Amino acid sequence: MFAETFVDLSKALSLLGEWQVVLLLILGTVIGLVFGAMPGIGAIQAMVLALPFTFGMDPARAMFFFTGIMGAVAFGGSISAILFNIPGTAVNAATCFDGHPMARKGEAGRALGISATASGLGAIFGIMVLVLLIPAVRMIVMAFGPPEFFMLILFGLMMVTFATRGNMLKGLAAAGVGIMISLIGFGEVTAVLRFDFGSRNYLWDGILLVPFLIGIFAFGELIHYAVRGGSIANKMDSGAIGGVREALSGAREVFRYKMCFLRSSVIGVVIGILPGIGGAVSNFVSYVIAMQTSPHRALFGTGHPEGVIASEAANDSKDGGALLPTVAFAIPGSAEMAVLLGIFILFGMAPGPFFIREHGDVLWALILGLLFSNLLTSTFGLLGARWLAKLTFVNVRYLIPVIFTLGMAGTYVLRENVWDVAVAVMGGVLGWSLVRFGFPMLPLIIGYILGRLAEKAFLQSLQMSFGDYFVFVRFQGIFPERPISFILLVLLVAIFLFAVLKKGKKRAAAA
Amino acid sequence: MRVKGTVVFGLILLAFIGAMVYMTLFGGEDGEGYPPRARLVPLIIGLPTLALLLYAIIGEQWLPSIIRRFDVSITDFAPGLEDEELAALTADSTPVGEAKETEDAVAVLTPVGEAKEPFLGAISSGFRKYVDFRGRASRSEYWYWAIFVFASTEIIKFTGASNLVYLVVGFVTVLPTLAVGVRRLHDTDRSGWWILLMFVPVVGSIVLFIWLVRKGATGENRFIAEPMAKVARLDTQSPTKNQLERLAEEGAEFDQENLAPGHHGEASEAKRVLSLLGWMVGFVISIIFFGFFICVPLFTFFFLKVAAKASWGTSILVTFFLFDFVWVLFGQYFPAGLFAGWLFDGFVPPL
């Protein structure tokens, strides 16, 4: 077993000595960066479009190409998230909350340095976990059924109350609006058409993630630009735009907030392993948890390094986690992994328990490819940050048409439905109005992303238990039937009680 | 009475959620609401949201202070907040994602004369000094000319015009290109004959390129005075009054409109939002009718020229490169390409 692993590893390593393979890796990385930074399109489109070029290639060599794309996309997305408040891919959405305020303060170079380092190290962390966890993955995947998912998502939804700043009621209302928007379309379990508003086709699929996110972040920000004028970062003299040094100071931040980085990476890996949740959730959960556990809670949302670390570490470490069930059980942990699964099959390799034994070299090619592609992107990020950061000093008048056009094109090509473009513009109006009129944006987006998942998990749990609402907490003797769900519920209640008691104490102190 | 934006926005959200709750209760296929399971979550979420929104609208505006006292905030719920953080939170109630308004007027200074329209200036001087191999040329003069020549040949290629047009443009631009190159070399304090380096394969053009992008010699050299226009450059974007006065004395003209007081005023906010929304909606509607390839260049160019008041050169350059990028990445690489427009048989799915 050990000898076989070693042989496979050395086979994959020897491939890296070929210049064609290195070229493929670099090419994939560049494609990944471009596709990541463009709003709307991401790893899925890049991989699908790159697929025909790899026909006839040896699978292990082709994997270097695909992992180059996969590893680079998450950092590419953070570039546009930090510079322009556009989540380049859905997994970068939470980076906007602290990355863009940093850019506004004239610290875009530092934010990019943080993102590059956190992404790179996060991915390496995820890969290490992947290598170590291969034997235990089956247990983890099997332990999470719909009731556990529901409790986990409920946990995420409860975070909304902590993520809200200012008026709590407006925060809760915004979360409710987000959940209601997520319920539009055919119900996942009940197959009932809900909230169609007389639509005969479009709303049946619901409001799609990418147009909505592009609208609410990017186009909303454009309206904000138009009102504000000037350039994104106004203080040209504040931060030392001193080249690599600034990016390296960002890299140092990651080591300063070690705990935040480790916690976020673990969250990313766990959410990556769990099938069906997807990367778009990982960065939000990690961001909100970082916000709640950080001693600098009040600084979140104003351009605090931990916010960027949390989001970026989670969204890159999830790749390692998601790769695990994909190769071991053919259960894709995210949409990108589903594409990768298809690629395996196209290359005539059956994913599943025998994959590691029969195609060990391909697995190691995947691991090494991810590793080196992340190293490449991080180096690129640290070196290129100074030039990218200059974009924040361009007058926004010139940026508006460019960002708007690219956002529209990215929204359209996703599924070639021209109405998505209109939805994105409406999302922009919604996003701008929310911020302008004091409704916090984070709860709405968390509600929108988690609402549908929560409903699905809840109704599936009920189906499992034939309509028994106690499926989450049923006991068998003295042991809970589903221990994880039970523990999560206890934690939920404990946190809630703690908050209420704390409030009572504060009231008493005030009186 | 001036209606507050918060109320209007809150009412819109209220109507939206209200319609959803109504559909849950009575909508459905048979007019008796959705089946029980599909009704569960929308009602659990929808009714409280409705109440909260109502409260957010009314409480914000008209509720007497007695009721407002029960308003809770994050400080009541978040466990373990320390006192100084509480102070920070209450002081800084800026919602996530909102920038603090800066009061500084943001100045975008544009230099005078030739440099005000650097692109057009470079083109006109290129033609004006058609065979002028004396004197010096600034970096902007040379490189804007180079971009102009490159762009015009690209456009001709793109339109698929005959080779004759291509040839004519080549003949017209070859002499001024040589001349401006010689003048640029003079600017870097070198003899114009170095332009012949371009005939040395590979190495020659690299060396030439490096020379041509280097900054010119300051002051006078053997090829007369420095060509740089008197360009007003500010290190900070919020100039002080002194700086502005000093620049005015030096004769710099700048964009007065951007410096005018009230630039960031409340009154103009609605106008700015509505104008940008007008552009956006207009773009979407024209895309539905005419498709991306007609609308992207038109929108970009007109937005830059009309709304952003950019110079001709900037407008044309940004439009050209943006269109090129969109055309290559989305039009060529994606097999299905971009939307062609309803008038050109693009498929508009039913709503």
Interface residues (C-beta under 8 A of the other chain):
Chain A: V34 M38 Q45 L49 N85 C96 F97 H100 P101 R104 T161 F162 A163 T164 R165 G166 N167 M168 L169 K170 G171 L172 A173 G176 V177 I179 M180 L183 G187 V189 T190 V192 L193 R194 F195 F197 S199 R200 N201 Y202 F219 L222 I223 H224 A226 V227 R228 G229 G230 S231 N234 K235 M236 D237 Q292 R297 A298 L299 F300 G301 T302 F393 N395 R397 Y398 I400 P401 V402 F404 T405 L406 M408 A409 G410 Y412 V413 E416 N417 V418 W419 V421 A422 V425 G428 V429 W432 S433 L434 V435 R436 F437 G438 F439 P440 M441 L442 G451 A454 E455 F458 L459 L462 I495 F498 A499 K502 K503 K506
Chain B: G5 T6 F9 G10 L13 F16 I17 A19 M20 M23 T24 G28 E29 Y34 P35 R37 A38 L40 V41 P42 I45 G46 P48 T49 L52 L53 Y55 A56 G59 D71 V72 S73 I74 D76 F77 A78 P79 G80 L81 E85 A88 L89 D92 S93 T94 P95 V96 G97 E98 A99 E101 T102 D104 V106 V108 D235 T236 Q237 S238 N258 H263 H264 E269 R272 V273 S275 L276 L277 M280 V281 F283 V284 I287 I288 F292 V296 F299 T300 F303 L304 A307 A308 K309 A310 T314 V318 L322 V326 L329 F330 Y333 F334 P335 A336 L338 F339 G346 F347 V348 P349 P350 L351
